[in-house]
Amino acid sequence: MAWFLGLGFTGVALLALSLVFDGILEGVFDGALDGLFDGWLSLPVIAGFTAMLGFGGAIAMGAAGAGPVGATAVGTVLGAGTAWTTYRFSRALMRGRTAVAPRGDDLVGTAGKVVTAIPMGGYGEVLLRLAGQPVKCAARSAVAIARGAEVWVEAAPSATSVVVRPVDR
């Protein structure tokens, strides 16, 4: 039973190490196996299998009185189930992508306020809202615009500058 408990604790230690070193095994075998075991050689999957093999075998020996062969069979079945569950769970987490990050072009068509006056042909600053967050950008306009005026973004030549026009009300 000591061997099975040792395997179980080794699996738990591997799981703790996988928080830092996950992806190492996949990187080592990446070119050689050409994605054959994609995701199956990750440290969380191997750690889950090893831990459940050990603890499942120890429980089978202690509680059910199984011999080493029977305990190994029980541990292997439980370990395979845990490895499969870990693999599926990690795949589901990897598929859960976040929304696309906003770009400078997303500013076109938004309204904002001038925070630093914009001289004709020169630069000032405007405060805009992008994805609900305030964004301060350098602004250029064909006409002079006073501080506090409402503006409309016509173009975004770069990620930090915009071309604006005053809003007529």
DRENMIVO-635081 format. One record per residue: residue number from 1; residue in three letters; chain; y, z, x of N, C-alpha, C in turn. Coordinates in nm, 2 decimals. Layout:
<nodes>
   n res chain    n_Y    n_Z    n_X   ca_Y   ca_Z   ca_X    c_Y    c_Z    c_X
 NUM ALA     A      Y      Z      X      Y      Z      X      Y      Z      X
...
</nodes>
This chain:
<nodes>
   n res chain    n_Y    n_Z    n_X   ca_Y   ca_Z   ca_X    c_Y    c_Z    c_X
   1 MET     A  -0.12   0.00   0.08   0.00   0.00   0.00   0.13   0.00   0.09
   2 ALA     A   0.12   0.05   0.21   0.23   0.06   0.29   0.28  -0.08   0.33
   3 TRP     A   0.19  -0.18   0.34   0.23  -0.32   0.37   0.31  -0.38   0.26
   4 PHE     A   0.26  -0.35   0.14   0.34  -0.40   0.02   0.47  -0.34   0.01
   5 LEU     A   0.48  -0.21   0.03   0.62  -0.15   0.03   0.71  -0.20   0.14
   6 GLY     A   0.65  -0.22   0.25   0.73  -0.28   0.36   0.78  -0.42   0.33
   7 LEU     A   0.70  -0.50   0.26   0.74  -0.63   0.21   0.85  -0.62   0.11
   8 GLY     A   0.84  -0.52   0.02   0.94  -0.50  -0.08   1.07  -0.47  -0.02
   9 PHE     A   1.07  -0.37   0.07   1.20  -0.33   0.14   1.25  -0.44   0.22
  10 THR     A   1.17  -0.52   0.28   1.22  -0.64   0.36   1.29  -0.74   0.27
  11 GLY     A   1.23  -0.76   0.15   1.29  -0.85   0.05   1.43  -0.80   0.01
  12 VAL     A   1.44  -0.67  -0.01   1.57  -0.61  -0.05   1.67  -0.63   0.07
  13 ALA     A   1.63  -0.61   0.19   1.71  -0.63   0.31   1.76  -0.77   0.32
  14 LEU     A   1.66  -0.86   0.29   1.70  -1.01   0.29   1.80  -1.04   0.19
  15 LEU     A   1.79  -0.98   0.07   1.88  -1.00  -0.04   2.02  -0.95   0.00
  16 ALA     A   2.03  -0.84   0.07   2.16  -0.79   0.12   2.22  -0.88   0.22
  17 LEU     A   2.13  -0.93   0.31   2.18  -1.03   0.41   2.22  -1.16   0.35
  18 SER     A   2.16  -1.20   0.24   2.20  -1.33   0.17   2.34  -1.33   0.12
  19 LEU     A   2.40  -1.21   0.10   2.54  -1.21   0.06   2.63  -1.27   0.17
  20 VAL     A   2.59  -1.25   0.30   2.66  -1.30   0.41   2.61  -1.43   0.47
  21 PHE     A   2.48  -1.45   0.48   2.42  -1.56   0.55   2.35  -1.66   0.46
  22 ASP     A   2.38  -1.67   0.33   2.32  -1.76   0.24   2.36  -1.91   0.28
  23 GLY     A   2.26  -1.99   0.28   2.29  -2.13   0.32   2.24  -2.17   0.46
  24 ILE     A   2.21  -2.06   0.54   2.17  -2.09   0.68   2.04  -2.17   0.68
  25 LEU     A   1.94  -2.12   0.61   1.81  -2.19   0.61   1.82  -2.33   0.55
  26 GLU     A   1.90  -2.35   0.45   1.92  -2.49   0.40   1.98  -2.58   0.50
  27 GLY     A   2.08  -2.52   0.58   2.14  -2.60   0.68   2.05  -2.63   0.80
  28 VAL     A   1.96  -2.54   0.83   1.87  -2.57   0.94   1.77  -2.68   0.91
  29 PHE     A   1.72  -2.68   0.79   1.62  -2.78   0.75   1.68  -2.90   0.67
  30 ASP     A   1.81  -2.91   0.67   1.88  -3.01   0.59   1.84  -3.15   0.63
  31 GLY     A   1.84  -3.19   0.76   1.81  -3.32   0.80   1.66  -3.35   0.80
  32 ALA     A   1.58  -3.24   0.84   1.44  -3.26   0.86   1.36  -3.28   0.73
  33 LEU     A   1.40  -3.21   0.63   1.33  -3.21   0.50   1.40  -3.30   0.40
  34 ASP     A   1.52  -3.35   0.43   1.60  -3.44   0.35   1.61  -3.40   0.20
  35 GLY     A   1.64  -3.27   0.18   1.66  -3.22   0.05   1.54  -3.19  -0.04
  36 LEU     A   1.42  -3.19   0.03   1.29  -3.18  -0.04   1.29  -3.04  -0.11
  37 PHE     A   1.33  -2.94  -0.05   1.33  -2.80  -0.10   1.47  -2.76  -0.14
  38 ASP     A   1.55  -2.84  -0.19   1.69  -2.81  -0.22   1.70  -2.69  -0.31
  39 GLY     A   1.76  -2.59  -0.25   1.78  -2.46  -0.33   1.66  -2.37  -0.32
  40 TRP     A   1.54  -2.41  -0.29   1.42  -2.33  -0.29   1.42  -2.25  -0.16
  41 LEU     A   1.48  -2.30  -0.05   1.48  -2.23   0.08   1.61  -2.14   0.09
  42 SER     A   1.67  -2.11  -0.02   1.79  -2.02   0.00   1.74  -1.88   0.02
  43 LEU     A   1.83  -1.80   0.08   1.79  -1.66   0.11   1.77  -1.58  -0.02
  44 PRO     A   1.85  -1.59  -0.12   1.82  -1.51  -0.24   1.68  -1.55  -0.30
  45 VAL     A   1.64  -1.67  -0.30   1.51  -1.71  -0.36   1.40  -1.65  -0.27
  46 ILE     A   1.41  -1.66  -0.14   1.31  -1.61  -0.05   1.30  -1.45  -0.06
  47 ALA     A   1.42  -1.39  -0.07   1.43  -1.25  -0.08   1.37  -1.20  -0.21
  48 GLY     A   1.40  -1.27  -0.32   1.34  -1.23  -0.45   1.19  -1.24  -0.45
  49 PHE     A   1.14  -1.35  -0.39   0.99  -1.36  -0.38   0.93  -1.25  -0.30
  50 THR     A   0.99  -1.23  -0.18   0.93  -1.13  -0.09   0.94  -0.99  -0.15
  51 ALA     A   1.05  -0.95  -0.21   1.06  -0.82  -0.27   0.96  -0.80  -0.38
  52 MET     A   0.95  -0.90  -0.47   0.86  -0.88  -0.58   0.71  -0.89  -0.54
  53 LEU     A   0.68  -0.97  -0.44   0.55  -0.97  -0.38   0.51  -0.83  -0.33
  54 GLY     A   0.60  -0.77  -0.26   0.58  -0.63  -0.21   0.57  -0.53  -0.31
  55 PHE     A   0.67  -0.52  -0.40   0.68  -0.41  -0.50   0.57  -0.44  -0.61
  56 GLY     A   0.55  -0.56  -0.64   0.45  -0.59  -0.74   0.31  -0.56  -0.69
  57 GLY     A   0.28  -0.59  -0.57   0.15  -0.55  -0.51   0.13  -0.41  -0.50
  58 ALA     A   0.24  -0.33  -0.46   0.23  -0.19  -0.45   0.21  -0.12  -0.59
  59 ILE     A   0.27  -0.17  -0.69   0.25  -0.12  -0.82   0.10  -0.15  -0.87
  60 ALA     A   0.06  -0.27  -0.84  -0.08  -0.31  -0.88  -0.18  -0.22  -0.81
  61 MET     A  -0.16  -0.19  -0.68  -0.25  -0.10  -0.61  -0.24   0.04  -0.66
  62 GLY     A  -0.12   0.09  -0.68  -0.10   0.23  -0.71  -0.14   0.26  -0.86
  63 ALA     A  -0.08   0.18  -0.95  -0.10   0.21  -1.09  -0.23   0.16  -1.15
  64 ALA     A  -0.27   0.04  -1.11  -0.39  -0.02  -1.17  -0.51   0.00  -1.08
  65 GLY     A  -0.50   0.05  -0.96  -0.61   0.07  -0.87  -0.67  -0.06  -0.82
  66 ALA     A  -0.59  -0.17  -0.81  -0.64  -0.30  -0.76  -0.66  -0.29  -0.61
  67 GLY     A  -0.75  -0.37  -0.56  -0.77  -0.38  -0.42  -0.66  -0.47  -0.36
  68 PRO     A  -0.67  -0.49  -0.23  -0.57  -0.57  -0.16  -0.56  -0.72  -0.21
  69 VAL     A  -0.68  -0.78  -0.24  -0.68  -0.92  -0.28  -0.61  -0.93  -0.42
  70 GLY     A  -0.65  -0.84  -0.51  -0.60  -0.83  -0.65  -0.45  -0.80  -0.64
  71 ALA     A  -0.41  -0.71  -0.56  -0.27  -0.67  -0.55  -0.19  -0.79  -0.49
  72 THR     A  -0.24  -0.86  -0.40  -0.18  -0.98  -0.34  -0.16  -1.09  -0.45
  73 ALA     A  -0.26  -1.11  -0.53  -0.25  -1.21  -0.64  -0.15  -1.17  -0.74
  74 VAL     A  -0.15  -1.04  -0.78  -0.04  -1.00  -0.88   0.09  -1.01  -0.82
  75 GLY     A   0.11  -0.97  -0.69   0.24  -0.98  -0.63   0.29  -1.12  -0.61
  76 THR     A   0.19  -1.21  -0.58   0.23  -1.35  -0.56   0.28  -1.41  -0.70
  77 VAL     A   0.21  -1.38  -0.80   0.25  -1.43  -0.94   0.39  -1.38  -0.97
  78 LEU     A   0.40  -1.25  -0.96   0.54  -1.19  -0.99   0.64  -1.24  -0.90
  79 GLY     A   0.61  -1.26  -0.77   0.71  -1.31  -0.67   0.75  -1.45  -0.71
  80 ALA     A   0.65  -1.54  -0.75   0.68  -1.68  -0.78   0.77  -1.68  -0.91
  81 GLY     A   0.74  -1.59  -1.00   0.83  -1.58  -1.12   0.97  -1.54  -1.09
  82 THR     A   0.98  -1.44  -1.00   1.12  -1.40  -0.96   1.19  -1.50  -0.88
  83 ALA     A   1.12  -1.58  -0.79   1.18  -1.68  -0.72   1.23  -1.79  -0.81
  84 TRP     A   1.15  -1.83  -0.91   1.19  -1.93  -1.00   1.31  -1.89  -1.08
  85 THR     A   1.31  -1.76  -1.13   1.43  -1.71  -1.20   1.55  -1.71  -1.12
  86 THR     A   1.54  -1.67  -0.99   1.65  -1.66  -0.90   1.71  -1.80  -0.88
  87 TYR     A   1.62  -1.90  -0.86   1.66  -2.04  -0.84   1.73  -2.09  -0.96
  88 ARG     A   1.68  -2.07  -1.08   1.74  -2.12  -1.20   1.88  -2.06  -1.22
  89 PHE     A   1.89  -1.93  -1.20   2.01  -1.85  -1.22   2.12  -1.90  -1.12
  90 SER     A   2.08  -1.92  -0.99   2.18  -1.97  -0.89   2.22  -2.11  -0.92
  91 ARG     A   2.13  -2.20  -0.97   2.17  -2.33  -1.01   2.27  -2.33  -1.13
  92 ALA     A   2.24  -2.24  -1.23   2.33  -2.23  -1.34   2.47  -2.19  -1.29
  93 LEU     A   2.48  -2.09  -1.20   2.60  -2.05  -1.15   2.68  -2.16  -1.07
  94 MET     A   2.60  -2.24  -1.00   2.66  -2.35  -0.92   2.71  -2.46  -1.01
  95 ARG     A   2.65  -2.48  -1.13   2.70  -2.58  -1.22   2.83  -2.54  -1.30
  96 GLY     A   2.85  -2.41  -1.30   2.97  -2.36  -1.37   3.10  -2.38  -1.29
  97 ARG     A   3.15  -2.50  -1.29   3.27  -2.54  -1.22   3.39  -2.49  -1.29
  98 THR     A   3.50  -2.47  -1.21   3.63  -2.43  -1.27   3.70  -2.56  -1.31
  99 ALA     A   3.81  -2.54  -1.38   3.89  -2.65  -1.42   3.95  -2.72  -1.30
 100 VAL     A   3.99  -2.84  -1.31   4.06  -2.92  -1.21   4.19  -2.85  -1.17
 101 ALA     A   4.22  -2.84  -1.04   4.34  -2.78  -1.00   4.46  -2.87  -1.03
 102 PRO     A   4.57  -2.82  -1.08   4.69  -2.90  -1.11   4.74  -2.97  -0.98
 103 ARG     A   4.79  -3.09  -1.00   4.85  -3.17  -0.89   5.00  -3.19  -0.92
 104 GLY     A   5.07  -3.24  -0.82   5.21  -3.27  -0.83   5.24  -3.36  -0.94
 105 ASP     A   5.16  -3.46  -0.97   5.18  -3.56  -1.07   5.18  -3.49  -1.21
 106 ASP     A   5.11  -3.38  -1.22   5.11  -3.31  -1.35   5.24  -3.26  -1.39
 107 LEU     A   5.34  -3.25  -1.30   5.47  -3.21  -1.33   5.55  -3.31  -1.41
 108 VAL     A   5.52  -3.44  -1.40   5.59  -3.54  -1.47   5.58  -3.52  -1.62
 109 GLY     A   5.70  -3.52  -1.68   5.71  -3.50  -1.83   5.73  -3.35  -1.87
 110 THR     A   5.74  -3.26  -1.77   5.77  -3.12  -1.81   5.92  -3.10  -1.80
 111 ALA     A   5.96  -2.99  -1.88   6.10  -2.95  -1.88   6.11  -2.83  -1.79
 112 GLY     A   6.23  -2.81  -1.74   6.26  -2.70  -1.66   6.41  -2.67  -1.66
 113 LYS     A   6.45  -2.57  -1.58   6.59  -2.53  -1.56   6.63  -2.54  -1.42
 114 VAL     A   6.76  -2.58  -1.40   6.81  -2.59  -1.26   6.85  -2.45  -1.22
 115 VAL     A   6.80  -2.41  -1.10   6.83  -2.28  -1.04   6.93  -2.29  -0.93
 116 THR     A   6.94  -2.41  -0.86   7.04  -2.44  -0.76   7.10  -2.57  -0.80
 117 ALA     A   7.23  -2.58  -0.82   7.29  -2.70  -0.87   7.25  -2.82  -0.79
 118 ILE     A   7.23  -2.94  -0.86   7.19  -3.06  -0.79   7.31  -3.15  -0.78
 119 PRO     A   7.36  -3.18  -0.66   7.47  -3.27  -0.64   7.42  -3.42  -0.66
 120 MET     A   7.51  -3.51  -0.69   7.47  -3.65  -0.72   7.41  -3.70  -0.59
 121 GLY     A   7.29  -3.75  -0.59   7.23  -3.81  -0.47   7.17  -3.71  -0.38
 122 GLY     A   7.19  -3.58  -0.40   7.15  -3.47  -0.31   7.03  -3.39  -0.37
 123 TYR     A   7.00  -3.28  -0.31   6.89  -3.20  -0.35   6.94  -3.07  -0.40
 124 GLY     A   6.87  -3.02  -0.51   6.89  -2.88  -0.56   6.75  -2.82  -0.59
 125 GLU     A   6.75  -2.72  -0.67   6.62  -2.66  -0.70   6.60  -2.65  -0.85
 126 VAL     A   6.48  -2.67  -0.90   6.45  -2.65  -1.04   6.33  -2.55  -1.06
 127 LEU     A   6.33  -2.48  -1.17   6.21  -2.39  -1.20   6.14  -2.46  -1.31
 128 LEU     A   6.01  -2.49  -1.29   5.92  -2.56  -1.38   5.81  -2.47  -1.41
 129 ARG     A   5.73  -2.51  -1.52   5.61  -2.43  -1.55   5.49  -2.53  -1.53
 130 LEU     A   5.39  -2.50  -1.45   5.27  -2.58  -1.43   5.15  -2.49  -1.45
 131 ALA     A   5.07  -2.53  -1.55   4.96  -2.45  -1.59   4.99  -2.31  -1.62
 132 GLY     A   5.11  -2.29  -1.68   5.15  -2.16  -1.72   5.22  -2.07  -1.61
 133 GLN     A   5.22  -2.13  -1.49   5.28  -2.06  -1.38   5.42  -2.12  -1.34
 134 PRO     A   5.52  -2.03  -1.30   5.64  -2.09  -1.26   5.63  -2.15  -1.12
 135 VAL     A   5.69  -2.27  -1.11   5.69  -2.34  -0.99   5.83  -2.38  -0.95
 136 LYS     A   5.88  -2.35  -0.84   6.01  -2.39  -0.79   6.00  -2.51  -0.70
 137 CYS     A   6.07  -2.61  -0.74   6.06  -2.74  -0.66   6.20  -2.79  -0.62
 138 ALA     A   6.21  -2.86  -0.51   6.33  -2.93  -0.47   6.35  -3.04  -0.57
 139 ALA     A   6.47  -3.06  -0.61   6.50  -3.16  -0.72   6.61  -3.26  -0.68
 140 ARG     A   6.60  -3.38  -0.71   6.70  -3.48  -0.69   6.73  -3.55  -0.82
 141 SER     A   6.85  -3.60  -0.84   6.89  -3.66  -0.96   7.00  -3.77  -0.93
 142 ALA     A   7.00  -3.86  -1.02   7.10  -3.97  -1.00   7.24  -3.92  -1.04
 143 VAL     A   7.25  -3.82  -1.12   7.38  -3.76  -1.16   7.38  -3.61  -1.11
 144 ALA     A   7.50  -3.56  -1.10   7.52  -3.41  -1.07   7.48  -3.33  -1.19
 145 ILE     A   7.40  -3.22  -1.16   7.36  -3.13  -1.27   7.39  -2.99  -1.23
 146 ALA     A   7.45  -2.92  -1.32   7.50  -2.78  -1.29   7.38  -2.68  -1.31
 147 ARG     A   7.40  -2.57  -1.24   7.30  -2.46  -1.25   7.28  -2.41  -1.39
 148 GLY     A   7.16  -2.39  -1.43   7.13  -2.34  -1.57   7.10  -2.45  -1.67
 149 ALA     A   7.13  -2.58  -1.63   7.11  -2.69  -1.72   6.96  -2.72  -1.74
 150 GLU     A   6.92  -2.76  -1.86   6.78  -2.80  -1.88   6.76  -2.94  -1.83
 151 VAL     A   6.65  -2.96  -1.76   6.62  -3.10  -1.71   6.47  -3.14  -1.75
 152 TRP     A   6.45  -3.27  -1.73   6.32  -3.33  -1.76   6.27  -3.40  -1.63
 153 VAL     A   6.15  -3.38  -1.59   6.10  -3.44  -1.47   6.05  -3.58  -1.50
 154 GLU     A   6.11  -3.67  -1.42   6.08  -3.82  -1.43   5.97  -3.86  -1.33
 155 ALA     A   5.97  -3.80  -1.22   5.88  -3.84  -1.11   5.85  -3.73  -1.02
 156 ALA     A   5.74  -3.74  -0.94   5.71  -3.63  -0.84   5.67  -3.71  -0.71
 157 PRO     A   5.77  -3.74  -0.63   5.74  -3.81  -0.51   5.66  -3.73  -0.41
 158 SER     A   5.66  -3.60  -0.41   5.57  -3.52  -0.33   5.53  -3.40  -0.40
 159 ALA     A   5.45  -3.32  -0.34   5.40  -3.20  -0.41   5.50  -3.09  -0.43
 160 THR     A   5.61  -3.10  -0.35   5.72  -3.00  -0.36   5.85  -3.05  -0.40
 161 SER     A   5.86  -3.18  -0.44   5.99  -3.23  -0.49   5.97  -3.32  -0.61
 162 VAL     A   6.08  -3.32  -0.69   6.07  -3.39  -0.82   6.20  -3.47  -0.84
 163 VAL     A   6.20  -3.57  -0.92   6.32  -3.64  -0.96   6.34  -3.61  -1.11
 164 VAL     A   6.46  -3.56  -1.14   6.49  -3.51  -1.27   6.60  -3.58  -1.34
 165 ARG     A   6.62  -3.57  -1.47   6.73  -3.61  -1.54   6.77  -3.50  -1.64
 166 PRO     A   6.90  -3.49  -1.67   6.94  -3.38  -1.76   6.89  -3.41  -1.91
 167 VAL     A   6.86  -3.31  -1.98   6.82  -3.32  -2.12   6.95  -3.32  -2.21
 168 ASP     A   6.96  -3.42  -2.29   7.08  -3.43  -2.38   7.04  -3.37  -2.51
 169 ARG     A   7.12  -3.27  -2.56   7.09  -3.21  -2.69   7.21  -3.22  -2.77
</nodes>
